[in-house]
Amino acid sequence: MNEQEFTVTFWGVRGSYPAPGPDTTHIGGNTTSVEVRASGRTLILDAGTGIIGLGRQLNQRAATSGQAPQATLLFTHMHHDHTQGFPFFSTAYHPAARLHIFGPAAFDRSLAEVLGQTMVPPNFPLTLKDMNASMDIHELGQTDVLRFEAGESAPRALHFSDALQPASPESVQVRLMRSYAHPGTVLLYRIEHLGKAFVFASDTEGYVHTDRRLATFALKADLLVHDAQYSEAHYLGLVRGLPATQGYGHSTPRMAAEVALAAEAKLLALTHYDPTYTDEQVDELVTCARRDFPNSIAAREGLTLDLLQPEADPVLLQQPATIAAE
């Protein structure tokens, strides 16, 4: 394993569909995909179009190190904007690659079946079987826990009762929570390593007096990444020409900030922005969130947060950055 590390890099932060163009160059236009690097292990949250660039870099890292690429891919759910990059994920075609894929079953179909349907001829020229990487594909239930023991690069799936004993700080533990605040089954993830915690809560909608289940799940998180697709006015139907979006399964910055406040999180990063929102509109979402939770920032493509470093000024984290090849 590499030296101790626990970083989170955003490769895609949009919801619904990609949004390239001059008005989204700072925040980015790719749909959801987030990379977590935990002392030599690579975990990926969702496979929106952001995973395409990540795949190229994973292959480049492997070529540089002389080691076969290996990653654990965690799906929150199987809606199109969280899977649309998977058919173009080049690491999945690497013959030496090993992928451990986890996510929810959907409508009584296995995860492998649902994932395979993202690339079925005549809509796509290749099938899941045409991908050359070695893949382990498993469904996750609410009582499952994934754990990478110290020195191990592949996770073990444990039942919650078998994971009651505290994990060592050097291990990586992934806990999950099923959210009922979005159509279909959505899994929220909490990744713990070296005494730090990262919570990923995309595609969830707030409740009156806050989502208390999520606040408990995210308690004391060093980084909470939370859905903030709509402005307050958009959500309430107060923007001319746009419908109210209550019940769509997505949040406002205020909802995200309320969870961060109740959870006593250290840093809140907003994500899953409406694809029609410009960089300036996303900046307004952050301004709104900071009224309730000052340590709020915008997740954007190329931003890497190091959970092992001392707390940084959230304003400084807003400066432009690019994802550079290593």
N, C-alpha and C positions, 0 to 999 in steps of 0.2 A: 504493500500500500504506500501511497504518497505521504508526504508530510501532512500534518493535521490541517484540514480546511473544511469550511462550511460556507459555501457561497450560493447565491441565487441570481441567475441571469435570465432576463426577459428576452425572448426571441419573437414573441407575438403577443399583442395585448388588446386586440380588437374583438368585438363580438359580432356575430351574425354573418359577416362576409368581409373579405379583404377590402381595404380602402387605400390604395396607392394614390399618390398625387402630391402636388405642391403644398396642399393645406395640411398634410399629415406627416411631413418629413421629420419633425422633432419627436413626436410620440410614436410614429410608425403605423403601418397599415396592415400588417400581418395578423391573422387570427391566432388564438391562444396557444402558446407553447412556452413552457418555463423549464429551464435546466437547473438542477441542484447538483452541486459537486460536494461530496462528503468524503474527504480523505481518500481520494482515489476512485471512489464510486460515482457513477453518473446516474441520476434519476431524472426522468423527464415527465412533466405534468402536461398531458394532452398533446394532441398532434394536429393542431391547426396549421395554417400555412407557415407559421414560424418555424416548424420543425424541419422544413426543407433546408434552410441555411444551417441549422444546427447539425443536420446529418452530414453536410459537406465538411463541417469543422470536425465532427467526430472521426470521420474517415482520415482527415488530414492529421489529427492528433495520433491516430493509430499508425499511420505511415511514418510519422516522425519518431514515435517511441519504439516501433518494431513489434508492438503488441496488437493482438486482434481487438477490434472494438467490442465493447460490452456495455449494455445500458439496461436500466429498468424503466419501463414506460408505464405510467399510471394514468388511466383515463378517469376523468370525473364522470363523464357520461358520453353517449354516442351520438349527440346531435352533430350536424354536418360541420359546423364551424370548429368543432373540437377533433374532427377526424379527417378533414379535407386535405391536409398535408401528408397524411400517412402513405398514400400511393406513390408519393414523390420523395419519400424519406430514404435517401440513398444508402444509409447504413443497413436498411432491411434487405438490400440486394448484395451486400458484401458477403462473399462466401465464407469468410472466417468469423463473421460477427455473431455474437450471442445476445439475444434480446429476451428479457423476462418481462412479459406483458400482463398487466393486471387491470381489472375494471369491473363494472357491474354487468350482470346479465340484464337483458332487456326483453320484456314481453315474452318470457318463457323461451328465449333463444340464447344460446351460449354466446359468450363474448367473441369467440372465434368466428361464429356464423355472422354476427353483426359486423364485425371488422371486415370479414371477407366481402360483404355486400357493398363496401365502399369502393370496390374495384372489381366490377363484374362486367364482362363483355355483353353487349356492344358499347356500353358506356365508358369502358376503359379497356385497353388492349391486353392487360395482364391480370392475373388473379393472385390471390394470396399465396397459392402454391408456387407461383413463379418467383417469389422472393427467395433469395439464396441463403439468407441468414438462418441460423438455428433459432427457433422461437419456441418459448414456453408460454402458453396463453392460458390464464386462469381467471375465473370469476372471484370476486371478493364479496363477502357478506359483512354485515354490520359488526359481527363479533370477531372478525379476523384482524390480525396484526402481522405486519411484515417486519422481519428483523434481519439485519446484516450483522452477524457477530464480528467481533474484532478480528481483522485479518481476512475476512471473507468478502468476496466481490459479488456473490449472488445472494438474494434474500431467501429466508425461510418463512413460509406461511404458518402462523401459529393461531390457534384459537385463543380468544381473549383470556380464558381461564388458565391457559398455559403460559401466558405472558404477564401474569400478575407479579412475578418476581421482578424487581427493578433490573433494567438492562444496564450493562456497564457503560460509562460515558463514551468509551471508544466505539461502541456499537452504533448502528443507525437503526432507529425504530420508526416505523410508519404506522400510525393509527388512523382510523377513518371514522367518519360520521355520515350517516345518510341524511340528506336534506329533503324535506317535504315541501320546500318553498320554490320548486321549479317543476314544470311538467316532466313526468317520467322520473326515473331514478337518477339522482345525482349524489356522488360521493365527494365529501370534503376531506382533505388530508392534513394531518399534522406530522411533520418530520422532526425527529429529535436526534441530536448528535452533539457530543462534547458539552453537555449541559445547556445547549441552546435549543430553541424551538421555532419552527417555521410553519405557519398555517396557511393553506391555500383554500379560499372559499369563493370560487367563481360560480356564476349561475345560481344565485340565491337571492331571495327577496326578504326585506325586513318585515318585522311584525310590530304591532303596537307594544310599546315599552321594550323594544329590542328583542332580537332572537336570543333568548336566554340559553337555549341548548348550545348554540354556536359560541356564545360568550364563555360558557363553561369549558367547551372544547378548546377554545383558544386562550384559556387563562394563562397569563404571564408570558404570552408568546413574544419572542424577540422581534419577529416580523409577521404581521398579518397582511396577506394580500386578499383584498375583498372586492367583489363585483361592485361597480358603480356605473352602470351603463347609461343611466338617464339623469338629467338634471331634475330638480324638484318640479319645475314648471312643466317639463315634458312628461314626467311621471303622472302629474295631476291633470294632464290634458289642457293646460293653460297656454300652450304654444299654438298659434294659429296654423291650421293645416295639419296638425299632428294629433293623433288620438291619445287618450289617456292610456298608460301602459300598466296600470295596476293589474296584478294577476299574471303578468308575463313571466314572472320568475326572475326578475332582475331588480337591482337596488339603486338607490340614490346615494350621493356622497354622505348625506346626513345619516342614512341607515348604516353605512359602513363605519362612520365615526362613532356612532352609538355603540356598536359592537366592540370596537377597539377600546372605547372608554370603559365599558362594563368588564371587558376581559383584562384590563390593565396591561394592554400590549405596549411594547416599547415604540414600535414604528408601524404605521399603516401605509400600505401602498394600494392605491386604487387601480382597478383594471377592468377589462372587458367593456371598453367604451363603445357607444353607438357608432357604427361605421360612418355616419354622416357628420360626426362632430370633428371640427377642425382642432388644430393644436391650441388655438386660443380658447375654444370652448372647453377643452380638457383642463386647461389652466384654471378656468372658472370653477370646474368641479373640485379641484384641489383647494381653491380659496374657500369654497363652501365647507368642505370637510374640516379645514383648519379652524373654523369657528367653534367647532365642538371638540376637535382633537388636533391640537397644534402640530404634533409630529406626524403629519400626513404628507405624502408625496404622490406623484403620478408614476406608475409603472410605465416604462417606455422601452422600446427596442434598444438593446445595447447596454442597458443599465445593469450593472452587477453590484449586488449588496453582499458585503462580507460580514457574516454574523459573528465572527470571532474578533473583529476589530472594535475598538471603543466607539461609542455612539458618535455618529457624524451629524453635522448640521443638515437637516432635511432640505433646506434651501439650496445648499451646495450640491446636493444629489440631483437637483433638477438641471444641472448644466449638461449640454449636449455631449453625447458619447457615441462611439461606433463600435460594433462588434468586429474585432480584428482577428485575423487568423493568427494562430499561435505557432 
